[in-house]
Amino acid sequence: MKFRTFCSSIAAVAAALLLTNPAALADTRWSIDPATGAIVMDATANILHKDHIEMTGKSVSGIVYWEIRKDGSFWCERDINFPLLRTIPNITAGFFSHYVDIQGYDAIRVDGQPLQLKAQKLEIRGKLQVTSLDAAKGIEVVHEIYPSTERPVLFEHFTVRNVGQSPVRLEIARLHDEIVTDPAKGVQGAYVLASDTDKAGIYKLEGGRQVTFNLVMHGYVKDFGPLTGLDPAAELRSRMALVDGLGKNLILETPSDVINTEFEFAKLRGCESIIATKGGLMHAPGGGAYYAAIWANDQAEYINPFFPFTGYATGVESAYNSYRHFARFMNDNYDPIPSSIIAEGIDFWNGAGDRGDAAMIAYGASRFALETGNAATARDLWPLIEWCLEYCRRNLNDAGVVASDSDELEGRFPSGSANLCTSTLYYDALYSAAYLALGLGMDKSVAELYRAQAAALRDNIERYFGGEVMGYDTYRYYEGNDVLRSWICMPLVMGIFDRAGQTLQALFGSGLYTKDGLLTAYGDITYWDRSTLYAFRGAYNAGYADFITPELLAYSHRRLLEDHVPYPIESAPEGNQRHLSAESGLYCRIITEGLFGIRPTGLKTFSMKPEMPSEWDHIALRHVRAFDSDFDIEVVRSGKKLRTVVSDRTTGRRQLFKSRQGEYINVTLK
């Protein structure tokens, strides 16, 4: 049986089962609240649970490590990171960071006794909210944890409610803890992390009444004094306004609530993690390590081409700013652009040599320029794109593929002198640059040259990388590579489908794929979400929607509703499954560029190849903001064909397309 036929038969059964009963997947700990879009855990089931979640604002990022303990109580510790309080040496990780384990519950006494709280419910949507109960005393405490959107502060809001009938004597004590750093180790001298409750007193709390207080954890320069004018309630409104605002654009509709919800959560994580540095807005991977800096992979390649779809101006500005930072390092000698611009833009890192960074930048910048729909932005980025393409051309080896010192894994795994990832990124960038040249009114010869270079490169990729690996007719990741690697998915992502069936079989049928995603290399234990997310997108691009949708659903369920939630992660064992934010952008791009198959072809044009699984009868994206527009895409199954409607919300224009699955349609916006 051919692989495509086999995939379709087993996937149809799996998709039907998972769509009708997602809870059948193992280890479901959370559920989706359809009214709020939050995920909810029933904490009364006596399940010991530990997890961590990162939440970020423009001046702070808090990683909350929390658990439900044996006695049923909730406990947390926070790794609070202040990206703008720079330390010495002022390197990538050169910022003030500290763990805080103060417990706001310790401030509460009822009738002279501490509470014996047991967690009842946890909710996550832009904040971590815990509802706990001391049944004997009739006291409920609602605890909300969230970062400031603008200031270097992490807030915890407590609502103490008497759910009994009789009044109680409530005492709230003042809590204070303070860390002061060595002034010799700070760029601005000593830093302070102060943790304070904002209320103290004794209250007669009648039945049904409540009292609120806040635990405020804020970092500041000691010589400047503590922050003033902090308003926790206003900060919570600002945080939830960000969450709600992101939810009003790029709205996904599919028959799977799990995929729809994980898309919303990934959109938030991808967009929230932007730091307001002195070098301008910089998207931050996060994870307690990577802030106030940019990378050619995380930002230029992964997340930046997603921002125009969201309508989030802060995200778009951060992307534009990152490319301008990289452009500072163009040079007439065509020496490599650094992999990372660090320390708010004042320094750089290139410790892994040339990782194929120019290909990453050219790929991301050309797509981003097209997707903005803004000719001025595109013209400003053109010299960078042109330089990066020329750099790649000058680094073609004798076989006509791009040579580099390493790849985005920076030597963790072998990548030879030329790797598949770099050359395929360069291949796609050439086509995007050709479209961009025409969109900017350049001579047709520019586009023709880039397309000719792309065609030659495709042949060279096949000759150099194509071959048998472990019995599969797929790709060697580099010359001499003899074990399967997860990044062999990259040709499928970039539109090269010659070995699609065998490549997908190698990726998902060989033991390379696990419940946690793709192993980096066959026989190893390390997995990175980024290659898994690329592989999902590549499978859709290659036309294997029936096969890959159950895998996407299982992955989404694991990340959203199981033991470590609610976002895509970086890797494990390295990094302890950190919620690095650019991976969330890659998840969303499975939908925009995979399921819907959107590929920019001009400043106001794009092609589409919807790849809807046969068990689904409709998909839609509402309020797509790319190409300087606001439009909807609706795809409905109509017999053996797909009926696609693109509706421009600004002009009211509707375009109707009827196509077979796997056929491209071309859309022009006005």
Rosetta blueprint (number, residue, H / E / L):
1 M L
2 K L
3 F H
4 R H
5 T H
6 F H
7 C H
8 S H
9 S H
10 I H
11 A H
12 A H
13 V H
14 A H
15 A H
16 A H
17 L H
18 L H
19 L H
20 T H
21 N L
22 P H
23 A H
24 A H
25 L L
26 A L
27 D L
28 T L
29 R L
30 W L
31 S E
32 I E
33 D L
34 P L
35 A L
36 T L
37 G L
38 A L
39 I E
40 V E
41 M E
42 D E
43 A H
44 T H
45 A H
46 N L
47 I L
48 L L
49 H E
50 K E
51 D E
52 H E
53 I E
54 E E
55 M E
56 T E
57 G L
58 K L
59 S L
60 V L
61 S E
62 G E
63 I E
64 V E
65 Y E
66 W E
67 E E
68 I E
69 R L
70 K L
71 D L
72 G L
73 S L
74 F E
75 W E
76 C E
77 E E
78 R E
79 D E
80 I E
81 N E
82 F E
83 P E
84 L E
85 L E
86 R E
87 T E
88 I L
89 P L
90 N L
91 I L
92 T L
93 A L
94 G L
95 F E
96 F E
97 S E
98 H E
99 Y E
100 V E
101 D L
102 I L
103 Q L
104 G H
105 Y H
106 D H
107 A H
108 I E
109 R E
110 V E
111 D L
112 G L
113 Q E
114 P E
115 L L
116 Q L
117 L L
118 K E
119 A E
120 Q E
121 K E
122 L E
123 E E
124 I E
125 R L
126 G L
127 K L
128 L E
129 Q E
130 V E
131 T E
132 S E
133 L E
134 D E
135 A L
136 A L
137 K L
138 G L
139 I E
140 E E
141 V E
142 V E
143 H E
144 E E
145 I E
146 Y E
147 P E
148 S L
149 T L
150 E L
151 R L
152 P L
153 V E
154 L E
155 F E
156 E E
157 H E
158 F E
159 T E
160 V E
161 R E
162 N E
163 V L
164 G L
165 Q L
166 S L
167 P L
168 V E
169 R E
170 L E
171 E E
172 I E
173 A L
174 R L
175 L L
176 H E
177 D E
178 E E
179 I E
180 V E
181 T L
182 D L
183 P H
184 A H
185 K H
186 G E
187 V L
188 Q L
189 G L
190 A L
191 Y E
192 V E
193 L E
194 A E
195 S E
196 D E
197 T E
198 D L
199 K L
200 A L
201 G E
202 I E
203 Y E
204 K E
205 L E
206 E L
207 G L
208 G L
209 R L
210 Q E
211 V E
212 T E
213 F E
214 N E
215 L E
216 V E
217 M E
218 H E
219 G E
220 Y E
221 V E
222 K H
223 D H
224 F H
225 G L
226 P L
227 L L
228 T L
229 G L
230 L L
231 D L
232 P H
233 A H
234 A H
235 E H
236 L H
237 R H
238 S H
239 R H
240 M H
241 A H
242 L H
243 V H
244 D H
245 G H
246 L H
247 G L
248 K L
249 N L
250 L L
251 I E
252 L E
253 E E
254 T L
255 P L
256 S L
257 D H
258 V H
259 I H
260 N H
261 T H
262 E H
263 F H
264 E H
265 F H
266 A H
267 K H
268 L H
269 R H
270 G H
271 C H
272 E H
273 S L
274 I E
275 I E
276 A E
277 T E
278 K L
279 G L
280 G E
281 L E
282 M E
283 H E
284 A L
285 P L
286 G E
287 G L
288 G L
289 A L
290 Y E
291 Y L
292 A L
293 A L
294 I E
295 W E
296 A H
297 N H
298 D H
299 Q H
300 A H
301 E H
302 Y H
303 I H
304 N H
305 P H
306 F H
307 F H
308 P H
309 F H
310 T H
311 G L
312 Y L
313 A H
314 T H
315 G H
316 V H
317 E H
318 S H
319 A H
320 Y H
321 N H
322 S H
323 Y H
324 R H
325 H H
326 F H
327 A H
328 R L
329 F L
330 M L
331 N L
332 D L
333 N L
334 Y L
335 D L
336 P L
337 I L
338 P L
339 S L
340 S E
341 I E
342 I E
343 A H
344 E H
345 G H
346 I L
347 D E
348 F E
349 W E
350 N L
351 G L
352 A L
353 G L
354 D L
355 R L
356 G L
357 D H
358 A H
359 A H
360 M H
361 I H
362 A H
363 Y H
364 G H
365 A H
366 S H
367 R H
368 F H
369 A H
370 L H
371 E H
372 T H
373 G L
374 N L
375 A H
376 A H
377 T H
378 A H
379 R H
380 D H
381 L H
382 W H
383 P H
384 L H
385 I H
386 E H
387 W H
388 C H
389 L H
390 E H
391 Y H
392 C H
393 R H
394 R H
395 N L
396 L E
397 N L
398 D L
399 A L
400 G L
401 V L
402 V E
403 A L
404 S L
405 D L
406 S L
407 D L
408 E L
409 L L
410 E L
411 G L
412 R L
413 F L
414 P L
415 S L
416 G L
417 S L
418 A L
419 N E
420 L H
421 C H
422 T H
423 S H
424 T H
425 L H
426 Y H
427 Y H
428 D H
429 A H
430 L H
431 Y H
432 S H
433 A H
434 A H
435 Y H
436 L H
437 A H
438 L H
439 G H
440 L L
441 G L
442 M L
443 D L
444 K H
445 S H
446 V H
447 A H
448 E H
449 L H
450 Y H
451 R H
452 A H
453 Q H
454 A H
455 A H
456 A H
457 L H
458 R H
459 D H
460 N H
461 I H
462 E H
463 R H
464 Y H
465 F H
466 G E
467 G E
468 E E
469 V E
470 M L
471 G L
472 Y E
473 D E
474 T E
475 Y E
476 R L
477 Y L
478 Y E
479 E L
480 G L
481 N L
482 D L
483 V L
484 L L
485 R E
486 S H
487 W H
488 I H
489 C H
490 M H
491 P H
492 L H
493 V H
494 M L
495 G L
496 I L
497 F L
498 D L
499 R L
500 A H
501 G H
502 Q H
503 T H
504 L H
505 Q H
506 A H
507 L H
508 F H
509 G H
510 S L
511 G L
512 L L
513 Y E
514 T E
515 K L
516 D L
517 G E
518 L E
519 L E
520 T L
521 A E
522 Y L
523 G L
524 D L
525 I L
526 T L
527 Y E
528 W E
529 D H
530 R H
531 S H
532 T H
533 L H
534 Y H
535 A H
536 F H
537 R H
538 G H
539 A H
540 Y H
541 N H
542 A L
543 G L
544 Y L
545 A H
546 D H
547 F H
548 I H
549 T H
550 P H
551 E H
552 L H
553 L H
554 A H
555 Y H
556 S H
557 H H
558 R H
559 R H
560 L H
561 L H
562 E L
563 D L
564 H L
565 V L
566 P L
567 Y L
568 P L
569 I L
570 E L
571 S E
572 A E
573 P L
574 E H
575 G H
576 N H
577 Q L
578 R L
579 H L
580 L L
581 S H
582 A H
583 E H
584 S H
585 G H
586 L H
587 Y H
588 C H
589 R H
590 I H
591 I H
592 T H
593 E H
594 G H
595 L H
596 F L
597 G L
598 I L
599 R E
600 P E
601 T L
602 G L
603 L L
604 K L
605 T E
606 F E
607 S E
608 M E
609 K L
610 P L
611 E L
612 M L
613 P L
614 S L
615 E L
616 W L
617 D L
618 H E
619 I E
620 A E
621 L E
622 R E
623 H E
624 V E
625 R L
626 A H
627 F H
628 D H
629 S L
630 D L
631 F E
632 D E
633 I E
634 E E
635 V E
636 V E
637 R E
638 S E
639 G L
640 K L
641 K E
642 L E
643 R E
644 T E
645 V E
646 V E
647 S E
648 D E
649 R L
650 T L
651 T L
652 G L
653 R L
654 R E
655 Q E
656 L E
657 F E
658 K E
659 S E
660 R L
661 Q L
662 G L
663 E L
664 Y L
665 I E
666 N E
667 V E
668 T E
669 L L
670 K L
